Amino acid sequence: MWVPALAVMLGGIIWINAATLRLSTRSSLTIQRANEAQSEIINLNAALQQEDAQVRIAATRMLGMKQETSAQVTILRAVLPTR
């Protein structure tokens, strides 16, 4: 009577270990994909910053445009005409 019970218990232990291994494998794959996505985001941000710098340089050279500091900017208030 105790042999079948022991077999069922051992089978349960093996099933739990296999399920844990599958979960661990899936978690590792998910972490790997997240790391790859983070790396791609870093690369894309670097490319965007480089492209942005090139556009700013071209605008400064071709159009004489430059970005002023906040101390150099004057905000004008629009006055509504009276009727």
Backbone hydrogen bonds in HBPLUS format (Angstrom, degrees):
<---DONOR---> <-ACCEPTOR-->    atom                        ^
c    i                          cat <-CA-CA->   ^        H-A-AA   ^      H-
h    n   atom  resd res      DA  || num        DHA   H-A  angle D-A-AA Bond
n    s   type  num  typ     dist DA aas  dist angle  dist       angle   num
A0006-LEU N   A0002-TRP O   2.93 MM   4  6.07 152.7  2.01 144.4 151.7     1
A0007-ALA N   A0003-VAL O   2.94 MM   4  6.17 154.7  2.00 150.6 157.8     2
A0008-VAL N   A0004-PRO O   2.93 MM   4  6.18 156.0  1.99 148.7 154.3     3
A0009-MET N   A0005-ALA O   2.98 MM   4  6.20 157.5  2.04 144.9 151.3     4
A0010-LEU N   A0006-LEU O   2.90 MM   4  6.11 162.8  1.93 150.6 155.1     5
A0011-GLY N   A0007-ALA O   2.89 MM   4  6.03 154.9  1.96 143.6 151.2     6
A0012-GLY N   A0008-VAL O   2.90 MM   4  6.12 151.0  1.98 145.2 153.0     7
A0013-ILE N   A0009-MET O   2.95 MM   4  6.25 154.1  2.02 148.1 155.0     8
A0014-ILE N   A0010-LEU O   2.93 MM   4  6.18 160.9  1.97 150.3 155.2     9
A0015-TRP N   A0011-GLY O   2.91 MM   4  6.11 156.8  1.96 146.1 152.8    10
A0016-ILE N   A0012-GLY O   2.92 MM   4  6.13 159.6  1.96 149.1 154.2    11
A0017-ASN N   A0013-ILE O   2.95 MM   4  6.20 159.0  2.00 149.2 154.9    12
A0018-ALA N   A0014-ILE O   2.94 MM   4  6.15 156.5  1.99 149.7 156.1    13
A0019-ALA N   A0015-TRP O   2.91 MM   4  6.14 158.3  1.96 149.4 155.4    14
A0020-THR N   A0016-ILE O   2.92 MM   4  6.11 154.8  1.98 147.4 154.5    15
A0021-LEU N   A0017-ASN O   2.94 MM   4  6.16 153.2  2.02 144.3 151.5    16
A0022-ARG N   A0018-ALA O   2.96 MM   4  6.24 157.9  2.01 149.4 154.9    17
A0023-LEU N   A0019-ALA O   2.97 MM   4  6.16 161.2  2.00 147.7 153.0    18
A0024-SER N   A0020-THR O   2.88 MM   4  6.07 156.3  1.94 146.7 153.5    19
A0025-THR N   A0021-LEU O   2.92 MM   4  6.14 155.6  1.98 147.6 154.1    20
A0026-ARG N   A0022-ARG O   2.94 MM   4  6.20 162.6  1.97 152.3 156.6    21
A0027-SER N   A0023-LEU O   2.87 MM   4  6.06 156.2  1.93 147.8 154.9    22
A0028-SER N   A0024-SER O   2.92 MM   4  6.11 157.1  1.97 146.2 152.4    23
A0029-LEU N   A0025-THR O   3.01 MM   4  6.25 155.3  2.07 147.0 153.6    24
A0030-THR N   A0026-ARG O   2.93 MM   4  6.15 156.8  1.98 147.9 154.3    25
A0031-ILE N   A0027-SER O   2.90 MM   4  6.13 160.3  1.94 151.7 156.9    26
A0032-GLN N   A0028-SER O   2.91 MM   4  6.10 155.8  1.97 145.4 152.4    27
A0033-ARG N   A0029-LEU O   2.93 MM   4  6.17 158.9  1.97 148.8 154.1    28
A0034-ALA N   A0030-THR O   2.94 MM   4  6.17 156.6  2.00 147.8 154.4    29
A0035-ASN N   A0031-ILE O   2.93 MM   4  6.16 155.4  1.99 148.6 155.0    30
A0036-GLU N   A0032-GLN O   2.94 MM   4  6.20 154.0  2.01 147.5 154.9    31
A0037-ALA N   A0033-ARG O   2.90 MM   4  6.13 155.8  1.96 147.8 154.4    32
A0038-GLN N   A0034-ALA O   2.92 MM   4  6.13 156.1  1.98 146.3 152.9    33
A0039-SER N   A0035-ASN O   2.94 MM   4  6.14 155.7  2.00 145.1 151.6    34
A0040-GLU N   A0036-GLU O   2.94 MM   4  6.19 153.9  2.01 145.4 152.6    35
A0041-ILE N   A0037-ALA O   2.91 MM   4  6.16 152.9  1.99 147.7 155.1    36
A0042-ILE N   A0038-GLN O   3.01 MM   4  6.28 156.0  2.07 147.6 153.5    37
A0043-ASN N   A0039-SER O   3.01 MM   4  6.30 159.6  2.05 148.3 153.6    38
A0044-LEU N   A0040-GLU O   2.87 MM   4  6.07 159.2  1.91 150.1 156.0    39
A0045-ASN N   A0041-ILE O   2.89 MM   4  6.07 157.8  1.94 149.7 155.6    40
A0046-ALA N   A0042-ILE O   3.00 MM   4  6.22 153.5  2.07 145.5 152.6    41
A0047-ALA N   A0043-ASN O   2.97 MM   4  6.23 159.0  2.02 147.8 153.5    42
A0048-LEU N   A0044-LEU O   2.86 MM   4  6.06 155.4  1.92 147.7 154.8    43
A0049-GLN N   A0045-ASN O   2.92 MM   4  6.11 158.9  1.97 147.1 152.4    44
A0050-GLN N   A0046-ALA O   2.99 MM   4  6.20 155.2  2.05 147.0 153.8    45
A0051-GLU N   A0047-ALA O   2.92 MM   4  6.13 161.1  1.96 148.7 153.9    46
A0052-ASP N   A0048-LEU O   2.82 MM   4  5.97 159.3  1.86 149.8 156.1    47
A0053-ALA N   A0049-GLN O   2.94 MM   4  6.10 154.2  2.00 143.1 149.6    48
A0054-GLN N   A0050-GLN O   3.02 MM   4  6.30 153.8  2.09 145.8 152.8    49
A0055-VAL N   A0051-GLU O   2.98 MM   4  6.28 155.0  2.04 150.0 156.6    50
A0056-ARG N   A0052-ASP O   2.96 MM   4  6.20 160.8  1.99 150.1 155.4    51
A0057-ILE N   A0053-ALA O   2.93 MM   4  6.11 159.0  1.97 148.9 154.6    52
A0058-ALA N   A0054-GLN O   2.94 MM   4  6.11 161.0  1.97 146.1 151.6    53
A0059-ALA N   A0055-VAL O   2.86 MM   4  6.04 158.7  1.90 150.4 156.4    54
A0060-THR N   A0056-ARG O   2.91 MM   4  6.08 157.3  1.97 146.5 152.8    55
A0061-ARG N   A0057-ILE O   2.93 MM   4  6.12 160.5  1.97 149.5 154.9    56
A0062-MET N   A0058-ALA O   2.79 MM   4  5.80 172.3  1.79 155.4 158.2    57
A0063-LEU N   A0059-ALA O   2.94 MM   4  5.32 150.5  2.03 130.8 140.4    58
A0065-MET N   A0059-ALA O   3.35 MM   6  5.70 162.0  2.38 129.4 124.5    59
A0064-GLY N   A0060-THR O   3.14 MM   4  4.66 128.7  2.41 112.1 120.1    60
A0072-GLN N   A0069-THR O   2.98 MM   3  5.36 143.8  2.12 109.0 119.5    61
A0073-VAL N   A0070-SER O   3.42 MM   3  5.32 159.9  2.46  98.1 103.9    62
